[in-house]
């Protein structure tokens, strides 16, 4: 396989930009970064024309894309379509996300991700189970009739993906003592979300191994000066991660700025929480029996959220 040389790139390395750089790729991996003098004679050359060259986006919360909602199509083909819908916008790896659903749908989604990883479907690296072990007080669009307490064999289900990562979003105040610890011991990444818990509830969960918070500020008890709530606990803790939907709609830009400044550097993760409309011609979709217009492809530097249709 010949060396690929990407020339005239406005390179972003994760921290800063570098103008007019050349990047060599050998055997599918970046091998050298420098100026044009590093290009070998037999290299295949791609001229970036001054455009930005940056690492791919790893999105840990993707409900759908390419016209497909994971809840409706928990299959390998469905996963291929979702990944294809997002790849054109810079996402190179993702955790397809199942919104609160039945036990049968959970098992089907986990099995589909297992098969997709085994078949080397590009970009599928695990699954995010957002629910069903949530708090109906902060249910958001999740179906309250399916939100439920953890079943006796729930941990067996939540640890059943042998070849990828599982993220589980749950309301920590609804879990029995020791549950988060058991999941953590089995390499499950537990995040707090759709929760009406208190600051103290979160501290107990962190003590058991809670790793993060799903879509900071959304569907969680807010920061108050006398009761910091889940949002306050999330921002104050240095060892956990916070997902943040940075579309200017789910969270006000000022609140995003406060969170980024207050949270330890490197502990904010941008997520799309994307729906089937991304990478699809049809800009509406059905969720929970209602017709919605939701996140549109990235244009002019931001996502364009929609609104509920009657």
SULBEL-V201659 format. One record per run of one state. SS is the DSSP state (alpha for helix, beta for strand, coil for the rest). FROM is the first residue (numbers start at 1). TO is the last residue. If there is no record, write none. Layout:
SS&FROM&TO, SS&FROM&TO
//
This chain:
coil&1&3, beta&4&12, coil&13&16, beta&17&26, coil&27&28, beta&29&34, coil&35&35, alpha&36&38, coil&39&43, beta&44&47, coil&48&51, beta&52&54, coil&55&56, beta&57&62, coil&63&63, beta&64&65, coil&66&67, beta&68&69, coil&70&75, alpha&76&87, coil&88&90, beta&91&99, coil&100&102, alpha&103&118, coil&119&123, beta&124&130, coil&131&135, alpha&136&138, coil&139&153, alpha&154&158, coil&159&164, beta&165&170, coil&171&171, alpha&172&174, coil&175&178, alpha&179&185, coil&186&188, beta&189&192, coil&193&194, beta&195&195, coil&196&198, alpha&199&208, coil&209&211, beta&212&213, coil&214&219, beta&220&220, coil&221&228, alpha&229&236, coil&237&240, beta&241&245, coil&246&252, alpha&253&262, coil&263&267, beta&268&271, coil&272&273, beta&274&274, coil&275&284, beta&285&287, coil&288&289, beta&290&292, coil&293&298, beta&299&299, coil&300&301, beta&302&302, coil&303&307, beta&308&308, coil&309&310
//
